[in-house]
Amino acid sequence: MSTVKPKTGTGSLETFNILHGFPEALVRGMRNSFLLDSDYHHLTQCETLEDVKLNLTETDYSEALADMDSISPPQMQSVAIQKLVTEFQYLRTQTIEPLSTFLDFITYEYMIENVMLLLKGTLSGRDINELIAQCHPLGMFKESTMRSIPTFENTPRGYQDLYQTVLVDTPVGPYFAMFLKESSQLMGGEVRNVLEEVEIEIIKSSLIKYWIEDFYQFSQTLGGDTAEIMGEILSVRADTNAINITLNSFGTPLNEPAMRTSDRKRLYPAVGHLYPAGTSMLTDVSDEDELGRVLELFPQYASIWNIHAAGGGDKSIDDAFYERDVQMLELAFESQMHCAVFYAYVKLKEQEIRNMVWITECILQQQKDEINKFVPVFSHHAPWRGKGK
């Protein structure tokens, strides 16, 4: 008599700790590495970048900064990102399926950014070594693939070789295949025409859309808290993209009536709280007033839009989006036995790095009045914690 295998998802309490308990324990321990409120207070009181480095010696960044004689905002950003990448890669080595694939999905976003950086640089004739140095280390793929991109000839055959190189040798190849197939059908041209005639940022937005949709579907197959928490995080990410695409299209060809229903509509992810009713309404939006009226129908975004509409305040719409994201990502640490905590760790560390760069830039440019305009992570003074008011 055979025993039927129980149908439980990765997020199930019965199996998650057996399969993924160790890496989850590691990432939850890494939560202690985030800067504290007191650390931010000390950093904002610094007068020079040397003072910043001295204060950071008391934090988890001490070892990373130990070999640096002096620091600058770009150097600090580079060192902090490399530290995050090292930690992420260590976590990746401790995982098995399906968590390992989940972590790979996190890197696909950075791979898309790197490939688009190389394509854009290639078309403008920039040096490949300079471009590779600017690539995000979390999205690096084989160097031979990266260096082959600028070697194609400016002929239909050359562009076909580029197409196959990018699609075959990178994990994000399926997203490029989807975009190029869809675009070539609409434009009636070859891959060469697609790359020449479509702006790089539109290509990037399309690829990110495919990635969000793919990541969302994969997260739902895992079940449990992973499906619920990542479903919410990626839904909000999709909505943010849709709002920003619409807002940034004003004053560009994408806002022309014919382009709204063709090109701009194709950039909206097919997931999220705005989809499908909200994104359908966004298709007809032609200015900020109309965008505001659409977002008023969605309470979770109406308050954020009001910040943008007010203008000239202490908080921009990007700050409002970052604050909302930090709140969601922190909540991922409040429950156990799910994969979302790994995504949350990476994104919260990115926010911390943005905070550090902002503070050092303000000190360097002697803009101390602006220095507190950042979103701290795991702060006891955060508005949603109800403390420190």
Secondary structure, DSSP 8 states (H G I E B T S, - for coil): ---------TT-TTTHHHHHHHHHHHHHHGGGGS--HHHHHHHHT-SSHHHHHHHHTTSTTHHHHTT-SS--HHHHHHHHHHHHHHHHHHHHHT--TTHHHHHHHHHHHHHHHHHHHHHHHHHTT--HHHHHHHS-GGG---HHHHHHGGG--SSHHHHHHHHHHHHHHSTTHHHHHHHHHHHHHHHTS-HHHHHHHS-HHHHHHHHHHHHHHHHHHHHHHH-HHHHHHHHHHHHHHHHHHHHHHHHHHTTSGGGSHHHIIIIIHHTS-S-SSSTTHHHHHHHT--SHHHHHHHHTTSHHHHHHHHHHHH-SSS--HHHHHHHHHHHHHHHGGGS-S-SHHHHHHHHHHHHHHHHHHHHHHHHHTT-GGGTT-S--SS-TT-GGGT---
